[in-house]
Amino acid sequence: MDRVTCPSSVTKEVARLDITREICPMTFVRTRLALDRMAAGEVLLVLLKGDEPRRNVPRTAAEQGHTVLRMEEAADGTVSLWIRKGG
């Protein structure tokens, strides 16, 4: 995972995970593995693409006790999803 800076409304520094080339169920498997390596309160920026990951990754993250902070879609269909790891 890379570290990137994101808008100050979310956090100063986050881990970044690009799953734009993955398909379900690997989209959330990779997201979950990344979150498992992080400390509670840290933020993960997930880059994803497609309808299924757009629906399933935020829903599954919330079901597992994480907080979806923000979701933005770019013109090319890539979605940026910020998730704060739950405790």
Residue pairs with C-beta under 8 A, 6 or more apart in sequence:
1 15
1 16
1 17
1 34
1 37
1 44
2 15
2 16
3 13
3 14
3 15
3 16
4 13
4 14
4 16
4 45
5 12
5 13
5 14
6 13
6 14
6 43
6 45
6 82
7 70
9 70
10 43
10 69
10 70
10 82
11 43
11 82
11 84
14 42
14 43
14 44
14 45
14 82
15 34
15 38
15 42
15 43
15 44
15 45
16 44
16 45
16 47
17 30
17 31
17 34
17 44
17 45
17 46
17 47
18 47
19 26
19 27
19 30
19 31
19 46
19 47
19 48
19 53
19 57
20 47
20 48
20 49
20 78
21 49
22 30
22 48
22 53
23 50
23 52
23 53
24 52
24 53
24 56
27 48
27 52
27 53
27 56
27 57
28 53
28 56
28 57
28 60
28 61
31 44
31 46
31 57
31 60
31 61
31 83
32 60
32 64
34 44
34 46
35 44
35 61
35 64
35 66
35 83
35 85
38 44
38 85
39 85
40 85
40 86
40 87
41 84
41 85
41 87
42 84
42 85
43 69
43 82
43 83
43 84
43 85
44 82
44 83
44 85
45 80
45 81
45 82
46 57
46 80
46 81
46 82
46 83
47 78
47 79
47 80
47 81
48 54
48 57
48 78
48 79
48 81
49 77
49 78
49 79
50 77
53 79
54 79
57 81
58 68
58 71
58 81
58 83
61 68
61 83
62 68
64 86
65 86
65 87
66 83
66 84
66 85
66 86
67 83
67 84
67 86
68 81
68 82
68 83
69 82
69 83
69 84
70 80
70 81
70 82
71 79
71 80
71 81
71 82
72 79
72 80
73 79
73 80
74 80
